[in-house]
Amino acid sequence: MIVLKKEDKIDPICGMKGTIKAHSHYFCSEHCIKKYEEREGIKKEEKYCPSCHTNVKKPWYKERLYIILIITIILLFLGYYLEPLNPFFYSFLEYLKLIWWAILIGFLIGGIIDYFIPNKYIEKYLSRHRKRTIVYSIVFGFLMSACSHGILAIAMELYKKGANTSSVVAFLLASPWANLPITVLLFGFFGLKAALIVVSALIIATITGLIYQALERKGMIECRHCIMGEDKPVHENFSIIADVKKRWNNFKFTGKNLKEAFIGTMKGSWALTKMVMWWLIIGMIMAAFARGYIPEHLFLDYLGPTALGLAITLFFATIIEVCSEGSAPLAFEIFNQTKAFGNSFTFLMAGVATDYTEIGLIWHNIGRKAAIWLPIITVPQVLILGYLFNLLL
């Protein structure tokens, strides 16, 4: 059983803070409630509809996205008319021009994944104690469309359903930087160099997952579903290939069905936008202020392509608590100012590997040894790759 503090009220679908109570959980939106009901096979008469109760539905002005949008509009308005804030205004617009297309495509891909790929596909293949399970983990991590905080809730739910500790860790490391929507966003910032970030994230996730498997076999980390290396698969009688064929054969290309698929995709995209976009805007605001007001020589002196610069970057990545989408603009600004691609990579990957929310949740739900090993295994890999990128690029 996954235990969370009452005050956390974590949404079991997206990982955000929940405010709507339903099915013994707290959810952040009606969309997440519907996804949960679909996943758990809850009967129609037992389903819950928050929008049917006006006193339950969260007012729009309490949504994080709208609050951040209003603050951003005010800052941009002031930035346009007040000369001291002009550097922020023009820096923010530069970022927006650079990645608006990536944001649109990324959220569209996220909506497609949300609508067409059932969680059952993921759950089936992450409980095997085999090397190929790690490959499945990073592939499914690549197909996920949640932010790093959302991935945490999904990963813990997978662990509860039977996934091994090694699979959960590989899934956690692959998802934030190698999932499809964020891949598009990274290409918007870094161009073709983004491929190095994505491939490196997958490599680190694979190596770390395999090391965790070895630790599982030796009993050096907690693994509730590992008994002498025995497999404990879930959904044994479920075939993904058969399910895909069934879905394809049953789907009729009629106007009604296409409309339903379009609406479902857009709802998934909008739900992802509300979960992720406010983090991205915060990151853009921070990066715009950094570009507009921090002298270039400070970046070069303290965050340059040196051992000291790499160490300082690692330190900042550890203490800055920003969702993965919010980290992307900051990482790009480090690269833009210093041309130290390795530092940008370190900022992105180390932020996930040393994130105290992630480590704390693993500690609380899986075990302290599993949590402690995460930075021990991942940080050296991140620093080595960061150093090589600085050396070679």
C-alpha positions in Angstrom: 0.0 0.0 0.0 1.3 3.5 -0.9 1.2 5.8 2.0 1.1 9.6 1.6 0.7 12.3 4.2 -2.8 13.6 4.4 -1.7 17.2 3.6 -0.1 16.0 0.4 -3.3 14.8 -1.3 -1.5 13.6 -4.4 -3.5 12.9 -7.5 -2.8 9.2 -8.4 -3.0 10.0 -12.1 -1.0 13.1 -12.7 0.9 13.5 -9.4 -0.2 17.1 -8.8 -1.9 18.2 -5.6 -5.5 17.1 -5.5 -8.4 19.1 -4.3 -11.4 17.0 -5.3 -12.1 13.9 -3.2 -13.3 10.8 -5.0 -12.7 7.0 -4.8 -10.6 7.4 -1.6 -8.2 9.7 -3.4 -7.7 13.4 -4.1 -7.7 14.5 -7.7 -6.7 17.8 -9.3 -9.3 17.7 -12.1 -12.3 15.8 -13.5 -10.1 14.6 -16.4 -7.9 12.7 -13.9 -10.9 11.3 -12.2 -12.2 9.9 -15.5 -8.8 8.4 -16.3 -8.7 6.8 -12.9 -12.2 5.3 -13.3 -11.2 4.0 -16.7 -8.0 2.4 -15.4 -9.7 0.8 -12.4 -12.7 -0.4 -14.3 -15.2 1.5 -12.1 -18.8 0.8 -12.9 -20.9 3.5 -14.5 -23.2 3.9 -11.5 -20.2 4.4 -9.2 -18.4 7.1 -11.3 -18.1 10.6 -9.9 -18.8 13.8 -11.7 -17.4 16.9 -10.0 -18.9 19.3 -12.7 -22.3 18.0 -11.7 -21.7 19.6 -8.3 -21.0 23.4 -8.6 -19.8 23.6 -5.0 -17.1 21.0 -5.8 -15.6 22.2 -9.1 -12.5 24.4 -8.6 -13.0 28.0 -9.7 -10.9 29.0 -12.7 -9.1 31.7 -10.8 -7.6 29.1 -8.4 -6.0 27.1 -11.2 -2.2 27.4 -11.2 -2.1 28.0 -15.0 -4.4 31.0 -14.9 -2.7 32.5 -11.9 0.7 32.2 -13.6 -0.7 33.5 -16.9 -2.1 36.6 -15.2 1.2 37.3 -13.4 3.0 36.8 -16.7 0.7 39.2 -18.6 1.2 41.9 -15.9 5.0 41.4 -16.0 5.0 41.7 -19.8 2.8 44.7 -19.7 5.1 46.4 -17.3 8.1 45.2 -19.2 6.9 46.9 -22.4 6.2 50.3 -20.8 8.8 50.5 -18.0 12.3 50.9 -19.4 14.0 49.0 -16.5 11.9 45.9 -17.3 12.5 46.1 -21.1 15.3 43.5 -21.1 12.9 41.0 -19.4 10.2 41.8 -22.0 12.3 41.2 -25.0 14.1 38.2 -23.6 10.7 36.5 -22.8 9.5 37.2 -26.4 12.7 35.7 -27.8 12.0 32.5 -25.8 8.4 32.4 -27.0 9.4 32.8 -30.6 11.9 30.0 -30.2 9.7 27.3 -28.8 6.0 28.1 -29.4 5.8 25.5 -32.2 7.5 22.9 -30.0 5.0 23.6 -27.2 2.0 23.1 -29.5 3.4 19.9 -31.1 4.4 18.6 -27.7 1.0 19.0 -26.1 -0.7 17.5 -29.2 1.5 14.4 -29.0 0.8 14.2 -25.2 -3.0 14.3 -26.0 -2.6 11.5 -28.5 -0.7 9.3 -26.1 -3.1 10.1 -23.3 -6.1 9.1 -25.4 -4.8 6.1 -27.3 -2.3 4.3 -25.0 -3.8 2.5 -22.0 -1.8 2.3 -18.8 -2.5 -1.4 -18.8 0.1 -1.8 -21.6 2.7 -0.3 -19.3 1.7 -2.3 -16.2 2.0 -5.6 -18.0 5.7 -5.4 -18.9 7.3 -3.7 -15.9 7.0 -6.6 -13.3 9.5 -9.0 -14.9 12.9 -9.4 -13.3 14.7 -9.5 -16.6 17.1 -7.3 -18.5 14.6 -6.6 -21.2 12.2 -5.2 -18.5 14.5 -2.2 -18.3 14.2 -1.7 -22.0 10.4 -1.8 -21.6 10.7 0.7 -18.8 12.5 3.3 -20.8 10.3 2.7 -23.9 7.2 3.3 -21.9 8.9 6.2 -20.2 9.5 7.6 -23.7 5.8 7.3 -24.4 4.6 9.1 -21.2 3.3 12.6 -21.4 3.5 13.9 -17.9 5.9 16.3 -16.1 8.5 14.9 -13.7 6.1 15.3 -10.7 3.3 13.5 -12.6 5.7 10.7 -13.5 6.4 10.2 -9.8 2.7 9.3 -9.1 2.5 7.1 -12.1 5.8 5.3 -11.1 4.6 4.7 -7.5 1.3 3.4 -8.8 3.2 1.0 -11.1 5.2 -0.2 -8.1 2.0 -0.9 -6.2 0.7 -2.9 -9.1 3.8 -5.2 -9.3 6.6 -3.4 -11.1 10.1 -4.1 -9.7 12.1 -1.3 -8.1 14.6 -1.4 -11.0 11.8 -0.9 -13.5 10.4 2.0 -11.5 13.8 3.8 -11.3 14.5 3.3 -15.0 11.0 4.6 -15.8 11.5 7.6 -13.6 14.8 8.5 -15.2 13.7 8.0 -18.8 10.4 9.9 -18.6 11.3 13.5 -17.7 13.8 14.1 -20.5 13.2 11.4 -23.0 9.4 11.5 -23.3 7.9 12.6 -26.6 6.5 16.0 -25.7 9.6 17.1 -23.9 11.8 15.8 -26.7 10.0 18.1 -29.1 10.5 21.0 -26.6 14.2 20.3 -26.2 14.7 20.3 -30.0 13.0 23.7 -30.0 15.6 25.0 -27.6 18.8 23.1 -28.6 18.2 22.0 -32.2 19.9 18.8 -33.2 22.0 18.8 -30.0 18.8 17.8 -28.1 19.2 14.3 -29.5 22.3 14.0 -27.3 20.2 14.8 -24.2 17.5 12.3 -25.1 19.9 9.5 -26.0 22.0 10.2 -22.9 18.9 10.2 -20.6 18.0 6.8 -22.1 21.5 5.4 -21.6 21.6 6.6 -17.9 18.2 5.2 -17.3 19.3 1.8 -18.8 22.6 1.6 -16.9 20.9 2.6 -13.6 18.1 0.1 -14.1 20.5 -2.7 -14.7 22.6 -1.8 -11.6 19.4 -1.7 -9.6 18.5 -5.2 -10.9 21.9 -6.5 -9.7 21.2 -4.8 -6.3 17.8 -6.5 -6.1 19.3 -9.9 -6.7 21.7 -9.4 -3.9 19.1 -8.0 -1.6 20.8 -4.7 -1.2 17.7 -2.6 -2.0 14.1 -3.0 -1.1 11.9 -4.7 -3.7 8.5 -5.8 -2.5 7.8 -7.8 -5.7 11.2 -9.6 -5.9 11.4 -13.0 -4.3 14.7 -14.7 -5.1 14.5 -13.2 -8.6 11.1 -14.7 -9.2 8.9 -12.9 -11.7 5.6 -11.6 -10.4 3.9 -10.3 -13.6 0.6 -8.5 -13.7 -2.1 -8.9 -16.4 -0.7 -12.3 -17.4 -3.6 -13.2 -19.6 -3.6 -9.8 -21.3 -2.0 -9.5 -24.8 -1.1 -6.0 -26.0 -1.0 -7.2 -29.7 -4.4 -8.8 -29.4 -5.8 -5.7 -27.7 -4.3 -3.4 -30.5 -5.8 -5.6 -33.2 -9.2 -5.7 -31.4 -9.2 -1.9 -31.0 -8.2 -1.4 -34.7 -10.9 -3.8 -35.9 -13.5 -2.3 -33.8 -12.7 1.3 -34.7 -14.9 2.6 -37.6 -13.7 5.6 -39.5 -17.0 7.4 -39.2 -17.4 11.1 -38.5 -18.8 10.4 -35.0 -15.8 8.2 -34.0 -13.2 10.6 -35.5 -14.9 13.5 -33.7 -14.8 11.5 -30.4 -11.1 10.7 -30.9 -10.4 14.4 -31.7 -12.2 15.6 -28.7 -10.5 13.0 -26.5 -7.1 14.0 -27.8 -7.8 17.7 -27.2 -9.0 17.0 -23.6 -5.9 15.1 -23.0 -3.8 17.9 -24.4 -5.6 20.5 -22.3 -5.2 18.4 -19.2 -1.5 18.1 -19.9 -1.3 21.8 -20.6 -2.8 22.7 -17.2 -0.5 20.3 -15.5 2.7 21.4 -17.3 2.4 24.8 -18.9 2.6 26.8 -15.7 5.9 25.2 -14.9 7.2 26.0 -18.3 6.2 29.6 -18.0 7.9 29.9 -14.6 11.1 28.5 -16.2 10.8 31.0 -19.1 10.3 33.9 -16.6 13.4 32.9 -14.6 15.5 32.4 -17.8 14.3 35.8 -19.2 15.4 37.6 -16.0 18.7 35.7 -16.1 19.3 36.7 -19.7 18.2 40.3 -19.2 20.0 41.1 -15.9 22.8 38.7 -15.2 26.1 39.9 -16.8 27.5 37.4 -19.3 30.9 37.3 -17.5 29.2 35.9 -14.4 28.0 32.9 -16.4 31.4 32.4 -17.9 33.2 32.8 -14.5 30.9 30.5 -12.5 29.0 28.2 -15.0 31.6 27.9 -17.7 32.9 24.6 -19.2 35.3 23.9 -16.3 35.3 21.4 -13.4 34.2 24.3 -11.1 31.5 25.3 -13.5 30.2 21.8 -13.7 30.2 21.4 -9.9 28.3 24.7 -9.4 25.8 23.7 -12.1 25.2 20.4 -10.2 24.7 22.4 -7.0 22.1 24.7 -8.5 20.3 21.7 -10.2 20.0 20.1 -6.8 18.6 23.0 -4.9 16.3 24.5 -7.6 12.9 22.7 -7.4 11.4 23.2 -10.8 9.5 20.7 -12.9 11.4 19.3 -15.9 9.6 21.6 -18.3 10.6 24.6 -16.2 14.2 23.5 -16.2 14.5 23.4 -20.0 14.6 27.2 -20.5 17.1 27.6 -17.6 19.3 24.9 -19.1 19.1 26.6 -22.5 20.1 30.0 -21.0 23.2 28.4 -19.4 24.1 27.0 -22.9 23.2 30.3 -24.6 25.5 32.3 -22.2 28.4 29.9 -21.8 28.2 27.5 -24.8 28.9 24.7 -22.2 26.5 22.1 -23.5 27.8 19.7 -20.8 26.7 22.1 -18.0 23.2 22.3 -19.6 23.0 18.6 -19.7 24.1 18.3 -16.1 21.5 20.9 -15.0 18.8 18.9 -16.7 19.7 15.4 -15.7 21.0 16.1 -12.2 17.8 18.0 -11.4 16.0 14.7 -11.8 18.6 12.5 -10.2 18.9 14.6 -7.1 15.4 15.9 -6.8 14.4 15.7 -3.1 10.7 15.1 -4.0 11.6 12.1 -6.1 14.1 10.7 -3.5 11.7 11.3 -0.7 8.8 9.6 -2.4 11.0 6.6 -3.2 12.2 6.5 0.4 8.7 6.7 1.7 7.0 4.2 -0.6 9.8 1.7 -1.6 12.6 2.1 0.9 15.5 4.2 2.1 18.2 2.0 0.5 16.4 2.3 -2.9 16.3 6.1 -2.4 19.9 6.5 -1.3 21.3 4.5 -4.2 19.6 6.8 -6.8 22.0 9.8 -6.6 25.0 7.5 -5.8 24.5 5.7 -9.1 23.2 8.5 -11.4 25.2 11.6 -10.4 28.7 10.1 -11.5 27.2 9.2 -14.9 25.7 12.7 -15.3 29.0 14.3 -14.4 31.1 12.1 -16.7 28.8 12.7 -19.7 28.7 16.4 -18.8 32.5 16.6 -18.8 32.7 14.7 -22.1 30.2 17.0 -23.7 32.2 20.1 -22.6 35.4 18.5 -23.9 34.1 17.4 -27.3 31.4 19.9 -28.3 
